[in-house]
Amino acid sequence: MSDADSKIMIASATSPGHTQRVDRAKYMAMRDALIAILPVDPPGITVAEAKAALLPRLPPRHFPRRRKGRMVAQSRPTGPGSEGRD
């Protein structure tokens, strides 16, 4: 798959007119997992319930920092003098 095929353009649901290029495989994996856990009938589920149901369904291939049903935060230094440090 070429680099052009590995990215897709998505539109923001909260910022009209804003679009962004994202990794196709990762987006589709998240989309498929989200569709699988969302209830068809009201009242729906809370964000916390969705996250708890969604994270275990995400493939480690596309979400390597997902461990035991939760995302592991990536820590980065911030503030003056932190540029270029890892």
N, C-alpha and C positions, 0 to 999 in steps of 0.2 A: 504494500500500500504506500503510495507516495505521501509526502508531507501534506500536500493539499488535501488528500483524501482523509488524513488522520485528524483533521480539524473541521469543525462545523461552526456556523454563525448562529448564535442564539440571541433572542430579543429579551430585554429585561421586562418582567411583569410589573415592576414597581417604578421604573423610570422610562416613560414612553420615549421612543426614539433611540434609546441606548442599546447597542448591540456589542457582542463580544465573541471572539473566536475561542473555542474550547476544544479539548481533546474529545474526539468522537466516541471512542470506546469507553472512556470514563463517564462521559455524559450519559450514554445509553445504559451503562450498568446502573448508574444512580437512578435514572428514569424508570427502568424496568423494576428495580427494587421498590421504588416509591409507589408505582402503580400497583404492585402486588400487595402492599400493606394498607393502602388507603381503602376505607370502607365505602361501599357503593351507596348505602343509605345513611341518612342523618342519624345521629348528630355528628358524625365524624370522630376524629380523635385529636387530642392535644398535641402540641409540638413535642413535648416530652415523650408521649406514647409513640408518636411516629418515629422519633429518634431511636427509642429503645427497640422498636420492631425493625427499623431500617438497617441500622448498623451491622447486625449479624448477617444480613443478606448481601452486603457489599463484598465483591471478590477481592481477596488480598492482592491479586495481580495488579489491580488498578488502584487499590487503596492500601498500600503496604503499612501505613502507620495505624491501621485499625487493628486493635487487639482486644479480644474478649468482649466484643460488642460495643467498644467505645473508641473514639478517635483519640490518638495520643497527640497532644499539642506539641508543636515544634517551637522551641525557645530560641529567641534571637536577641542579642544585645541591642539596646536602644539608647539614644541620648548622644551627647557630644562625644566625639572620638570613637564611636562604634562603627563608623564606616569601614568596610573592608575586613572586619573581624568576623570570624566564624567560630 
